[in-house]
Amino acid sequence: MRFLSTTPAPALWLGIAGILPFYACLLVAALGWAHHPLIPINAMAIYAAVVLSFLGAAWWGLAVHAPPALPVGRFYVWGAVGVLLGWGALMLPTNKGLALLMAGYLGQNLVDHGLAFRHPSLFPRWLLSFRRALTVGVVLALILASALLP
């Protein structure tokens, strides 16, 4: 958990705050506080799709600020993949949508690792560790939500 000491404080606190809605939805679903158990789980899926698109948007930011000699076409492509996966997940039945979102987060994390090792000047080490930890938290929440499906 070295990332805790190396991540800039605003990113750390906002990242932690960004995980809270996942677990709030789980709590509401698990305790039966909604009119129907799918309401908080679908709310989580929608939030997960939005966050996945946010992760992809970071790739666009990296591409825009990359040195001119760097081939950034795939950065733009991967930046759009999260949005499309998230949208597609919302069109599926909840169980399949949650599975697609999990795949999207895990895929994003793998691509993050590839970028971090090929272009360390664009993707700082603290960001890789931080995004990995957040991905674990999100995927765990999505797995637990899947277990709560009626």
N, C-alpha and C positions, 0 to 999 in steps of 0.2 A: 504494500500500500504506500509505496514511495511517492506516488502521484499526489497524495494528500499534502506533502510538503513542497512540491514543485509546481503544482497547478496554481495559477493566479487566483487570488481569493474571490473575485467576482465570478469567474468561470466555475470555481468549485461550488460556491453557494447556489448559483443559478442551476448548475447541473443537478445538485442534490434536490433543489426545489422542483426541478423538472421530473424527477422520479416519483415524487409524492402523489400526483394524480393517479398513477398506475395502482399504487397500493391503497389509495382512498377508494377507488372503484372496487378493488378486491374486497375491502372491508365491507362496503355497502352490500356487495353481492353475497358474501359469506354470512353476514348477519341478517340477511333478508329484509333490509331496510327499504328496498324498492318495491314498487307495485308488481314488478315481474323481474326475475333474476337476470334476464337478458339485457335489461336497461343499463345497468352499470357495466356489464361486460362489453356491450356494444359501444358505450361511451369510452371505455378503455381502448377498444379497437380504433375508434375514430381518433382519439388522442395519439395512439401509437402511429397511425398513418401520418398525422401531421408532423410528429417528431421525426419520423423516418424521412419525410420530405425535407425537413430542416437539415438533417445530416447530409443529404445530397446537395443542398444549397451551399454547404461549406466547400464542396468540391469546385463549384463555380467560382467562389471567392478565391480559392487557390489558383485556379486557372487564369483568372483575370490578373493576378499579381505575380504570376510565374515569369521567369526570365524569357525573353523572346525566343531563344534557341530551344526551349523545352517544348516537345510535342504535347500539347494539352488537349487535343481532340477527345481523347478517352476520358479526361477529367470532366468535360462537359457531358459526355454520354453517361458516365456513372452518376453525375449529379442529377440527371433526369430519371434514372432507374428507380430511385427511392420513391419519387412522386408517383410513378406509374405502378410500382408494386403496392404502395399504400392505397391508391385509388382502386386497383384491382381487388385488393383484400376486402375492401368495403362492399364490393359487388357480389361477394361470395357468401354462402352460408357462414354463420359465425365461426364454427369449428375450423372450417377450411381457411377462412380469412385470418384467424389467429395463427394458423400454421404458416401461411404465406408471410405474415408480418414477422414471425420468428425467423424464417428463412431470409427475409430482407435484412433484418438486423445482423444476423450472423454473416451474411454475404458482405454487408457494409463493413463489418469488422475485419474480415479477411482482406478486402480491398484496401482498407486503411493500413493494415500491416504492410502490404505490398508497396504502397506509396511511401510509408514512413521509412522503409529500408532502401528504396530506390532514390528517394529525394528527401533526405533528412532536413535539408534547409527549408523545405516547404511545410513539413509536417513535424513539429517539434516532439521530442520524446515524451514530454509530459502529456501532450494531447493524446498520443496513442494509448498510454496507460489509463488516462482518464476516460477516454471513450470506451476502452475495453471494460472497465469497471461498470460504467453506466449500461453498457450492452448486457452484461451479466444480470444486472438488476432488472432491466426491461424484459429480457427473455424469461427470466424466472417468473416475473409477474404474468407474462402471457401464458406460460405453462400452467401456473396456478389457476388462471382464469379458465383455461381449457378444462381443467379438472372440475370446475364448478358448473360447467354447462349442464343444463337439464337433459 
